[in-house]
Amino acid sequence: MTARDGTGQDVRRGRGIGLATTVAAAGGLLFGYDTGVISGALLFLAPEFGLGEAGSQAVVAALLAGALVGALAGGAITDALGRRRTLMGVAAVFLVGAVLSGLAPGTGVLITARVVLGLAIGVSSVCVPLYIAEIAPKESRGRLVSMNQLLITVGILLSYLVNSVFAASGSWRWPLALAAVPALAMLVGLVRAQESPRWLVLRGRVDEARDALVGRTPAEAEAEIAEIRDAAREEARWSWADLRRPALRPALTLGIGVAAVNQLVGVNAVIYYAPTILAGVFGSDTGAILATVGIGLVNTVVTAVALARIDSWGRRPLLLGGLAVVVAALVALVVLFLLPSQGGVVGVLIVVALCVYIAAFAASLGIAIWLVNSEVFPTAVRGKAGGLGATTHWGLDLVIASTTLTLITTLGESGLFAVFAVIGVAGFVFLYRLMPETKGRSLEEIDASLQARAGQT
């Protein structure tokens, strides 16, 4: 029998999980693809448009500027329009931005298209995990929300692969435009999707919410609706001003600090500019782009393994151990770029060091930023407080995108990685002192541990 008790509940539950998985795949994939594709495209569009250092950084940073605005506005948009309609709008914006990028006749249009794509990325970074968490059955919620992070890395890898396919022809338009394909698939897939039960309950549309709670028995549906109402009443008791309460300070410090360390060890300098950095090492654009495919593959595989094992390995050892390896890899890159020549064996070692760096980051800070912000805050303030961490992430990402080439020109590659290594050491000390183990602990236990650690500093 395929349906429990002949009611078809297991079938409907499976459909709900499938829908959440589809949304995670499309939203996360587009997030990663549009973030990573510029790395290889930049090698060919920069000479075509006569872009110098500042122009190249502007093209990269435009996406992050849009993402910062989108992330700040994403919560309000999602609450006003609903999760489903917001995601349909996001998919449409992704589609328009991708086509506009591929057809851009000049720098102005390209930067505008990148800002448009950034807006979609910023809103999707808020709405996609929220929608999945609210529509998925409880027993698969964590796994499906985590899948969004994995699919971001898959999107980055896919963008590197597409760049490598078009590298020989020197084409940058097709890699940028092909993001329209998953965007269209996402838009079509959402046409018949149901709205989030939580949003419907909060809008007084309880009957529709019951219908949206696929796979639940009537008793389970009523219990979940009651939980939604209770949580909403608790959230309404907290305002933005309440985040200044001393009791929340340790959690806020940790959440914002993790987001800052995540960016300031330079991961997106590698994601955005690896082909530019490696072009001098390999002596060709094609070789540099092919090398980034290996980096993207490592990023995806290690993220998948870390997400599968984090509940058994624990957050604190994975975060601190991974960050220590990140710093060691950065130090190795400093030394390698100081050598008289970066060709031959040295070039291979540079790629190996970058792969080790990306692997260690993916297993630690790459998943910690979202996980820490989901675990250290009380449920009632998690949305507001987590938003501060996300804003820190996007703001510093914009800074990195806007300054990497300038820092390379000023300090050289070794100087750039040295700056990231020093910040990594400071970040390790910060997290060693403040980061508690959150695995298998209640919110009250986590809060008590944070308060104790903050009192020791």
N, C-alpha and C positions, 0 to 999 in steps of 0.2 A: 504494500500500500504506500503510495507516495505522499498521502496527506494524513496528518495526525488525526485520529478519530473520525476520518471521513469528512472533515470540515474544510479541507483545503488550506488549513492554516500554515502548514509547513511550506506549501507552494507559495503562498503570498509572502511569507517571511523571506523565502529565498529571492523572490522578486524585489523585495525591499533592499536586501543586501546587494543584489545585482545593480540596482539603480544607484545606491550610494557608491559602489565601486566604480561605476561608469563616470559619475560626477568627479570622483577623486582622480581618476585616470585622466580625464580631459582637462580639468582645471589645473591639476598639478603639472601635467605634461606641457601645457601651454606656458605656464609660469616658467618652467625650466628651459623650454625651447627658446622663448623670446629673450630670456636672460643670457643664455649662452651663445646664441647664434652670431651675435655681433663680434665675438672674438675673432673668428676667421674671416667674416665679411669685411672687417675693418682693414685688413691687409690689402684688399682690392678696391674698396670704395674710397679710401683716403687719397690715393694718387689720382683716381678718376675725378674727384671733386676738389683736388688741390688742398686737402686738409693738412694742416700742420698739427703740432702737438696739442694746441688748445682746441682746435676744431675736432680732432679725434676724440678728445676727452668729453667735449660737449655732446657728441653723438652718443657716446656710451652713457653719460650722466643723465641725458634727457629722459631715458627710461626710468631711472631712479627718482628723478624729480617728480615724474608723474605717479610713480608707485607710492611715494611718500604722501602726496595729496590723496591718492586713492585709499590708502590705508587709514588716513585720518578721517576721511568721509565715509569709509566703508560701513562702519557700524550704523550710522544714521540712515544711509541709503538702504541697507539690508532690513532695518527695522521698519522703514516707511513703506517699501515696495513689497516686502516679503522675500524669502530666500530664493524661491524658484524664479520669480520675475527678475530679481537682481542678477542671478546667474545667466539668465537668457540675455539680459542686457550686456553682461560682461562678455559672453560669447560673441555677440554681435560686434562689440567694440574690438575684440581680438581680431575678428574677421576683417573689419574695415582697416584697422591698423596694419595688419599683415599685407593686405593688398596695396595700401598706400605706401608702405615701406618699399615693396618691390618695384613700384612704378615711379618712385621719387625722382624728379628731374634735377634736383639740386639739394644742397645742404639744408635749406630752410624747410622744405617739405619733409625731408627725412627726419629732421629733429622733431617736427610737429607729429609725424607718425609715431616716433619713438615715445613721445610724451603720451599720446593716446594709448599706446600699448602699455605704458607704465601705469596709467590710470586703471586699466583693466586688471593688471597684475596686482596692484594695491588692493582694489576692492575684492578680488578673488582670494587674496591671502587672508582676508577676514571672513568672507562668506562661505568658501568651500569647506573648510574644517567645521564651521558652525553648522552648515546644512547636513553634512555627513553625521556629525554627532547627534543632531536632533532627529534624523530620520532612521538611523540604523538601530536595529535591536540591541539591547544592552550588552548581550553576550559577545557581540562582534564589534562594538563601538570603538574600542581602543585600537583594535587591529586596523579597522578601516580608516580611522583618522590618521594613524601612522602611515598608511599607504600613500596619503597625499604627499608626505615628505619624500617617500621613496620615488614617487612618480616625478617629482621635481628633478631629482638627479637623473632619472631616465630621460626626461626632456632635455637636460643639458647634454647628456651623451648623444641623444639623437641629433641635436643641433651640430655637434662636432662631427658626427658621421656624415650628415648632409653637406657640411662645409668641405669635408674631405672629398666627397664625390665631385663637387664643382670646382675644386681647387685647381685642377689642371687647366680648366678653361678660364680661370680667373673671374668667374661669375660670382657676384654677391647678391644679385637681384632674386634669383630663384631660391636660395636658402632663406632669405627674409620672407618672401611671398608664400612659401610652402606652409608656413604656420597657419594659413587660412584653412587648410584641410582639416586638422583636428578642431579648429574653431567652428567650422560648419557642422562637423559631426556632433560637437557638444550642443550647438544650438538646436539641431534637429532632435537629438536625444532628450532634450528638456521639454519639448513641446507637450508631451503626454505625462510628464513627471508630476507627482503630487507635491503640494506645499508642505512645509515643515509643520508637524503637529503642534510644536511649541508656539510658533508664530500665530497659528490659527486660534489656539486657546487664548493667547494674550489679546487677540482681536475680538474675542467673544464668539468665535465661530466654532463652537464646541462640537457640533454634529459633524462638521467637515473634518475636525481633528480626529474624531473617532474613526472615520473612514480612512484617514491618512495613516493611522496606526496599524499598518499591515502586519498580519501574522500574530496579533495579540488576541487573547480571549477577551470577552466583554469585561471580565473582572480585571484583567491586566491593563486594558485600555483605561478603565476608570481610575485605577491606581496611578497610572502614569499621568493622567490629566490632573489628578489631585497633587501629585509631586510638582508638576509644572506650576500650578497655582501657588503652592507654598513657596517655591523658589522665587517666583516673581514678587511675592509680597516681601520676602527677605531682601531681595535686590533693591526694591523701592525704598527701603529704609536707609540706603547708602547713597551719598552724593559724591561728586568729584572732590569736594572739600574734605570729605571724611578720609581720603587717602593720606591726609597729613597726620592722621592719628599716630602717636608714638608706637602703638602696638603693631602697626603695619610697616613701620620703617625698615626693620630687618629684611622682611620679604621683598619690599620694593627695592631696597639696595641690591639684593641678590638678583632679582629679576632683571633690573636695568643693567647691572654689572655683567651678567652673563651675556646679554645682548651686545654690550659694548665690546667685551673681549672677543666674542664671536666675529665681529667685523674687523677689529683692530689688529688681529694677527694676520690679516691680509688675504683671506681666502678669495675674496672677489677680485683682488688684483690679479690673482692667478686665473680665475674663471673668465674674466673679461679680456685679459691682456697676455695670456700664455703664448699664443702664436706670435705676438709682437716681441715678447721677451725671447722666445726660442728661435726666431727667424735668423738672428745673428749667430746662434749656436749651430744651426743646421745649414746655413748658407742658402736656404730656399724657403719660400712661403709654403710650398707643398709639404716639405718635410716637417716644418713646424706645426702645420695643421694636423698631419698624421700623428705626431707625437701627442697632441692634445686628446686624440681619441683614446689613447691608453690611459691618460689621466682621468677622462670622463668615465671610462669603464671601471677603473679602480673606485672612483667615487660612488658609483651605483652599487657595485657588489658589496663594498664594505658597509654602506648604509643599510642594505638589506640584511646583512648578517647582524649588525648592531641592533637594529630594530627587533630582530627575532630573539636576541639574547639579552637585551637590557634588563628584563625583569629577573633574570637569574644572576647576571653579573653585578647588578646594582649601579646606581647613578653616579655616586661619588667616585669609586675607583675607576670607572670608565672615563669619567670627565677628567679627573686629574691625571690618570695615566696617559690618556690620549693627548692632553695638552702638553705633557712633558715630551712626548715624541714629536709633536708639532714644533716645539722650540728646538729640539735636537736637529730636525730636518732643516729648519730655517738657518741654524748655525752652519750646517753642512753646505747649504746654498751660498752663504756668505763666503765661505772658504773657496768653494769651487769657482765663483765668479771673480775672485781675486787672483786666480791663476792667470799666467800670461796668455794662454789660449784656452778657449772653451770647445775646441773641436775634438773629434775622435773619442777616446775613452772618457775624457772630461765631460763631453756633451752627453754621453750615455748616462754618466753618473748624475748629471743635472736633472735629467728626466726621471731617473730612479728616485732622487731626493724629492722631486716634486710629487711623484706618486706616493711616496711614504708620507709626505706632508698632507696630501689630500686624504689618504686613507686614515691617518690619525685624526684629522679634523672631522671627517665624516662620522667616525666612531665615537666622537666626544662632543665637541661644540656644535657640530652640525645638527644633531638631534636634541642637544641639551637646551638650546634656546627656547624651543617650543615646549619641551617636556617640563622644564623647571617652572616656566610661567603657568603651566597648567596644574602644578602640584603644590606650590608654596603659598598660594593665596587662598583665603576663605572663598567658598563658592560664590557668596553674594557680591564680592568685589572682583572676581576673577576677570570679568570682561573689561572693566575699567583699568585695573592694574596691569593686566596683560597687554592692554593697548599701549601703555607707556613703554613696555619692553619692545613691542613691535615698532613703535615710532623711533625709538633709539636705534633699532636695527636698520631701518630704512634710511634714517638721517645719516648715520655713519657710513652706510653703503654708498650714499651719494657723495660723501666726502672722499672715500677711497676711489670711486670712479673718476672723480674730478681732479685728482692729484697724482695718480700713479705714474703717468708718463712724465710729469714735471719732476717728480722725485727721482725717477730713473735718470733724467737728464742732469739733475743737480748732484745726486749722490751716487749714481751708477746702480746696477742691479744689486751688487753686494751691499751697498748702503741701504737700499730699499728693504732688503730682507733682514738687515741688521736692526732697523727700526721695528719691524714686526717681531723680531726675536726678543728685543728688550720689553716690548709691550706684553709679549707672551709670558715672560718671567714674572712681570708684575701681576698679570692676570692669574697665574698659578698661585702666587702668594695670597691674592685676594680670595680665590675660590677655596684654597686650603683652609683659610681661616673662617669662611662664612658658609660654605656649602655643606649641608647635612646630608645624610643618607635618607632618601625618601621612599625607597623600595619597601612595599608592604607595610607602610605606616599610615596611621590616620592623619587627617589634617591637624588635629589637636596635637598629636605627637610631633609632627613636623614643625608646627608653630612654636612649641616649647623648646625644641632643639635650636631653632633659629634665634629665639630670644636669648637662650643660654650662650650661643656662640657670639651674638652681638654684645653681650655683657662682658665677654672676655677680651674684646678688642679695645 
